Amino acid sequence: MTRRSPNATTIAHLVEQSASLLKTYHGECDKNAASRETEFWRGNLSGFRYAVREIYGRDVIHELLKDVRKNTGLDIPPMGELDSKGKFLGTDSDADF
């Protein structure tokens, strides 16, 4: 499968959108890690990550998430299951490099 290569404007937009989703997720997580709202925003971020990876490939999402972490100082949440207290079960190799 041939992947598209995003230009600098597209990358900047993707970083901005990812950062916005991540900040919103962390804001909700700080209130209550196991809330529906936290899980809603984690799901939005996970879906965004998946879509970008499908369109542009693993290398692009890897660099994008690295830039987002650097710019925000926030961790990327895993896409896996949570326990009843909002703690992640298992690992997500794409969540944090």
C-alpha positions as CSV (number, residue, x, y, z in Angstrom):
1,M,0.0,0.0,0.0
2,T,1.4,3.4,-1.0
3,R,1.1,6.0,1.8
4,R,0.6,9.7,1.2
5,S,3.3,12.1,2.4
6,P,1.9,15.0,4.3
7,N,3.4,18.5,3.7
8,A,4.6,20.8,6.5
9,T,1.2,22.6,6.7
10,T,-0.6,19.3,7.1
11,I,1.9,18.1,9.7
12,A,1.4,21.4,11.7
13,H,-2.3,20.9,11.5
14,L,-2.1,17.3,12.7
15,V,0.1,18.3,15.6
16,E,-2.3,21.0,16.6
17,Q,-5.3,18.7,16.5
18,S,-3.5,16.0,18.4
19,A,-2.4,18.4,21.0
20,S,-5.9,19.7,21.5
21,L,-7.3,16.2,21.9
22,L,-4.5,15.3,24.3
23,K,-5.0,18.3,26.4
24,T,-8.7,17.8,26.6
25,Y,-8.2,14.1,27.5
26,H,-5.7,15.0,30.3
27,G,-8.0,17.7,31.7
28,E,-10.8,15.2,32.0
29,C,-8.5,12.5,33.3
30,D,-7.3,14.9,36.1
31,K,-10.9,15.2,37.2
32,N,-11.7,11.5,37.1
33,A,-9.6,8.9,35.3
34,A,-12.5,6.4,35.1
35,S,-15.2,8.8,33.9
36,R,-17.2,8.4,30.7
37,E,-15.9,11.8,29.6
38,T,-12.3,10.8,30.0
39,E,-12.9,7.6,28.1
40,F,-14.7,9.6,25.4
41,W,-11.7,11.9,24.8
42,R,-9.3,8.9,25.0
43,G,-11.4,7.3,22.3
44,N,-11.3,10.4,20.1
45,L,-7.5,10.6,20.5
46,S,-7.1,6.9,19.7
47,G,-9.3,7.2,16.6
48,F,-7.3,10.1,15.4
49,R,-4.1,8.2,15.9
50,Y,-5.5,5.2,14.0
51,A,-6.7,7.4,11.1
52,V,-3.4,9.2,10.7
53,R,-1.5,6.0,10.8
54,E,-3.7,4.4,8.2
55,I,-3.5,7.5,5.9
56,Y,0.2,8.4,6.4
57,G,1.9,5.3,7.9
58,R,3.5,4.4,11.2
59,D,6.6,6.6,10.7
60,V,4.4,9.7,10.4
61,I,2.3,9.0,13.4
62,H,5.4,8.1,15.4
63,E,7.0,11.5,14.6
64,L,3.7,13.3,15.1
65,L,3.2,11.8,18.6
66,K,6.8,12.6,19.5
67,D,6.3,16.3,18.5
68,V,3.0,16.4,20.5
69,R,4.6,15.0,23.6
70,K,7.5,17.4,23.3
71,N,5.2,20.4,22.7
72,T,2.7,19.6,25.5
73,G,4.7,17.7,28.0
74,L,1.9,15.2,28.3
75,D,1.9,11.4,27.9
76,I,-0.1,9.8,25.1
77,P,-2.6,7.4,26.7
78,P,-2.7,3.8,25.5
79,M,-5.6,2.6,23.3
80,G,-6.1,-0.6,25.4
81,E,-8.6,-1.7,28.1
82,L,-9.0,0.0,31.5
83,D,-9.8,-1.4,34.8
84,S,-12.7,0.0,37.0
85,K,-10.4,2.7,38.4
86,G,-9.2,4.0,35.1
87,K,-5.8,2.2,35.1
88,F,-4.6,0.8,31.8
89,L,-4.4,-3.0,31.4
90,G,-1.5,-4.1,29.3
91,T,0.6,-1.9,27.0
92,D,0.2,0.0,23.8
93,S,3.5,0.2,21.8
94,D,2.3,3.3,20.0
95,A,1.3,5.2,23.1
96,D,4.7,6.3,24.3
97,F,8.1,5.9,22.7
